Amino acid sequence: MADYGGAAEPRYPCKVCGRQFVQGSLAKHENICKKAANSSKKRKVFDSTKQRVEGTDLTLRQVKAAQKKEVPPPRSNWRAKHEDFVRTVKAARGVSVALASGGPLPPPPPPSLNPDYIQCPYCSRRFAQKAAERHIDFCKEQSQRINSRAPPNPAAKAKQNARLQYQAPRPKASGGPPPMGGSAMGGGGSNSRIPAAAPARGHTGGARTGMGAPTSRGRGTGYQSRR
């Protein structure tokens, strides 16, 4: 091997893989590269069909024949697709005209049905072939489960409808002031809600004791004392 300070050795390409090596390593590499190339050419692709057939009623010949059988491509329904496209464009134009003129919007076009789809006999929905195979079994089980349930109790159904349709009562309108027990002018009955007026106190400040009359010096509205 040459020193780091010296000139680099020339390299030569391998005749098998084209990679470049120095003269001392080229011969050894070519022998290994030829063996690897020859072994890779003879290697066959592993086929797991034999392992998958084991434990089944099918034979390897039947599986091979089914694999060789060509599946015809689905028929092209270009005419139906073109008509669907034309209807969609017309509907979009009608919406644009209605928005510009301020008129009512036209009804939407009917949904297009793909003839390649399979309709479910239980829910009437349409699916592709693989999706329909999975969905129909599931939908059949669900429909049988729903039909096997007991009918709902009519009393419970009525209570549920009453709860759903419940409306709060409206507040009553006020009809005016509450009725008075006695006349406001007469100062009357025991049921009167107007409090009685308190007797006026004299300016000179005559003191009152209990329910007695005020003194003679008072100038209030009460009765004067007798001489």
C-alpha positions in Angstrom: 0.0 0.0 0.0 1.4 3.4 -0.9 2.3 5.9 1.7 0.0 8.9 2.3 2.6 11.3 1.1 3.2 9.4 -2.2 1.3 9.4 -5.4 -2.1 7.5 -5.5 -2.0 4.1 -7.2 -3.9 3.8 -10.4 -7.3 1.9 -10.2 -8.8 -0.5 -12.7 -12.4 -1.3 -13.3 -13.9 -4.7 -12.6 -15.1 -6.6 -15.7 -18.3 -7.8 -13.9 -19.6 -4.8 -11.9 -17.6 -1.9 -13.2 -16.3 -0.8 -9.9 -12.6 0.3 -9.7 -9.9 -1.2 -7.5 -6.2 -1.1 -7.2 -4.2 -3.8 -9.0 -3.6 -5.8 -5.9 -7.3 -6.1 -5.0 -8.7 -6.3 -8.5 -8.0 -10.0 -9.1 -9.4 -11.1 -5.7 -12.5 -9.0 -6.2 -13.2 -10.3 -9.7 -13.3 -13.9 -8.6 -15.8 -13.1 -5.8 -17.9 -10.9 -8.1 -18.2 -13.6 -10.8 -19.4 -16.1 -8.2 -22.0 -13.7 -6.9 -23.2 -12.8 -10.4 -23.6 -16.5 -11.4 -25.4 -17.4 -8.2 -27.9 -14.5 -8.5 -28.8 -15.5 -12.1 -29.6 -19.1 -11.1 -31.7 -18.0 -8.1 -35.5 -18.5 -8.7 -38.3 -16.4 -7.3 -39.9 -18.0 -4.3 -43.4 -19.1 -5.0 -45.6 -19.5 -1.9 -48.5 -21.1 -3.7 -47.5 -24.6 -2.6 -47.5 -23.5 1.1 -50.9 -21.7 0.7 -52.5 -24.7 -0.9 -51.6 -27.1 1.9 -54.6 -27.9 4.2 -57.2 -27.0 1.6 -59.2 -28.9 -1.0 -57.5 -27.2 -3.9 -54.6 -28.6 -5.8 -51.5 -26.8 -7.0 -52.6 -27.3 -10.6 -56.0 -25.7 -10.0 -54.4 -22.6 -8.5 -51.9 -22.3 -11.3 -54.7 -22.5 -13.9 -56.8 -19.9 -12.0 -53.8 -17.5 -12.0 -53.2 -17.9 -15.7 -56.9 -17.2 -16.5 -57.2 -13.6 -17.6 -60.0 -11.5 -16.0 -61.8 -9.5 -18.7 -61.8 -5.8 -18.1 -65.1 -4.2 -17.1 -67.2 -2.7 -19.9 -66.7 1.0 -20.5 -69.8 3.1 -19.8 -68.4 6.3 -21.3 -71.8 7.3 -22.7 -73.5 7.4 -19.2 -70.5 9.2 -17.8 -70.7 11.8 -20.6 -74.4 12.4 -20.0 -73.8 12.7 -16.3 -71.1 15.3 -16.9 -73.4 17.3 -19.2 -76.2 17.3 -16.6 -73.8 18.5 -13.9 -72.5 21.4 -16.1 -76.1 22.5 -17.0 -77.1 22.4 -13.3 -74.0 24.6 -12.4 -74.9 27.1 -15.1 -78.5 27.3 -13.8 -77.3 28.0 -10.3 -74.9 30.8 -11.6 -77.8 32.4 -13.5 -80.1 32.2 -10.5 -77.5 33.8 -8.3 -76.9 36.6 -10.8 -80.6 37.4 -11.3 -81.6 36.9 -7.7 -84.2 34.3 -8.6 -84.9 30.9 -6.9 -82.3 28.2 -7.2 -83.1 25.3 -9.5 -83.5 21.8 -8.1 -80.3 19.7 -8.0 -79.8 17.1 -10.6 -80.7 13.5 -9.8 -77.8 11.4 -8.4 -76.0 9.3 -11.0 -76.0 5.5 -10.6 -72.9 3.6 -11.5 -74.0 0.4 -13.3 -70.9 -1.4 -12.1 -72.0 -1.0 -8.5 -74.1 -3.7 -6.7 -77.2 -2.7 -4.7 -77.6 -4.0 -1.2 -81.0 -5.9 -0.9 -81.4 -4.7 2.8 -80.6 -1.0 2.7 -80.7 -0.3 -1.1 -77.3 1.3 -1.0 -74.8 0.6 -3.8 -71.2 -0.5 -3.5 -68.4 -1.8 -5.5 -68.0 -5.5 -5.9 -65.5 -6.1 -3.1 -67.1 -3.6 -0.8 -70.5 -5.1 -1.5 -69.3 -8.6 -0.5 -68.3 -7.3 2.9 -71.3 -5.0 3.4 -74.2 -7.3 2.5 -73.3 -9.9 5.1 -72.9 -7.2 7.8 -76.2 -5.5 6.7 -78.0 -8.8 6.8 -76.9 -9.5 10.3 -77.9 -6.0 11.4 -81.4 -6.2 9.9 -82.0 -9.6 11.5 -81.0 -8.3 14.8 -83.3 -5.2 14.6 -86.2 -7.4 13.5 -85.8 -9.8 16.4 -86.1 -7.0 19.0 -89.4 -6.8 21.0 -91.8 -4.1 20.0 -91.6 -0.9 22.1 -93.9 -0.4 25.0 -96.7 2.0 24.0 -96.8 3.7 27.4 -93.0 4.4 27.3 -93.4 5.6 23.8 -96.1 8.0 24.8 -94.0 9.3 27.7 -91.1 9.8 25.4 -93.2 11.8 22.9 -94.6 13.9 25.7 -91.1 14.8 26.8 -90.0 15.6 23.3 -93.0 17.7 22.5 -93.2 19.5 25.9 -93.6 23.3 25.7 -93.3 25.6 28.7 -96.4 27.5 29.7 -96.6 31.2 28.7 -96.5 33.8 31.4 -99.8 35.3 32.4 -100.4 39.0 31.5 -100.8 41.3 34.6 -104.4 42.7 34.8 -103.7 45.9 36.9 -103.2 46.8 40.6 -104.3 44.2 43.2 -107.8 44.7 44.7 -108.1 46.9 47.8 -109.8 45.8 50.9 -111.4 49.1 51.7 -111.9 52.5 50.2 -108.8 54.6 49.8 -110.8 57.8 50.6 -112.7 56.4 53.5 -109.8 54.9 55.4 -112.0 52.0 56.0 -111.9 48.2 56.5 -109.6 45.9 58.3 -108.3 44.5 55.0 -107.1 47.9 53.7 -103.4 47.9 52.6 -103.0 51.7 53.0 -101.4 52.4 56.4 -103.2 54.9 58.7 -101.8 58.3 58.9 -99.9 59.0 62.2 -101.2 62.1 64.2 -99.1 65.2 63.7 -96.9 66.4 66.5 -97.2 69.9 67.8 -94.6 72.6 67.0 -93.9 73.4 70.6 -93.1 69.8 71.4 -95.8 68.7 73.8 -95.0 65.2 74.8 -97.6 62.4 74.4 -98.1 59.6 76.8 -99.6 56.5 75.3 -102.9 57.2 73.5 -103.8 60.3 75.5 -104.6 63.8 74.1 -101.8 66.3 73.7 -101.2 69.1 76.2 -103.0 72.4 75.9 -99.9 74.2 74.7 -99.6 72.0 71.7 -100.7 73.3 68.3 -101.3 70.0 66.7 -104.4 68.7 65.0 -105.4 66.7 68.0 -108.2 67.6 70.5 -107.4 70.4 73.0 -107.6 69.7 76.7 -110.7 70.8 78.4 -110.6 73.4 81.1 
